[in-house]
Amino acid sequence: MTEPAPRYQTKAAYAAAMIRQAFAEGRYLPGDRLQIGKLAKEIGLSLTPVREAFFELASEGLIDMHPHRGARVAEVSIADMTETYLLREALESLATRLAAEHAKDDEVEALAACHERFVAEARAGERAALREISDEFHDLIYDMARAPMVRKLIRQVWAVAPEDTFKVIKDRPQQSIRDHARILAAVRARDPDAAEEQMRRHVRGSFELIRAAKAHARRGRADAQDDSANAG
């Protein structure tokens, strides 16, 4: 997780950025316990800046801190996710429009190669790597946009919804294959309008899958609680 930290004003800010990145990459999931000592070792810092980073992340709603239970990755509510995905839709569709306007041939070919790797892993049933490859696909697009501020904002929004949905939602890989193919085609055609619309649909469709999966999980928990109460 460690990387040079000269661009950060403080060690705590660096620690907070590294933890956000870990959340965005799905290395820590909602409800996971966070150990200051373990994170300090991973990041390469002492305990104090990591502890300070926890307070910063708690103020952002990314960490739940309790006096006797320690710190855990915050559970993201549907209301929070709705806002997050509205922001994602706006920012990522804009970045994809800009990518279609600025993309170079070698960048488009790198994007196509990334998509082919995603398809191969999905068809082989290897879900473990899908989140990483999907993030790479999106990263390549947003780098093409040549809009550093938009890119930074996208990263910050990603950190709010860190779950690896490719592992838990059955239809997610196939939907991403279809969506990514359409996005790639629009960027390759240098069609900003189509690129923007295809990314908008992709983000919106991903949220619909996630919302449906969470609703199903809530119903399952409620049914289990009812069964337990009846049995008692």
Secondary structure, DSSP 8 states (H G I E B T S, - for coil): -----TTSSSHHHHHHHHHHHHHHTTSS-TT-EE-HHHHHHHHT--HHHHHHHHHHHHHTTSEEEETTTEEEE----HHHHHHHHHHHHHHHHHHHHHHHHH--HHHHHHHHHHHHHHHHHHHTT-GGGHHHHHHHHHHHHHHHTT-HHHHHHHHHHHTT----TTTT-TTHHHHHHHHHHHHHHHHHTT-HHHHHHHHHHHHHHHHHHHHHHHHHHHHHHHHHHHHHHHH-
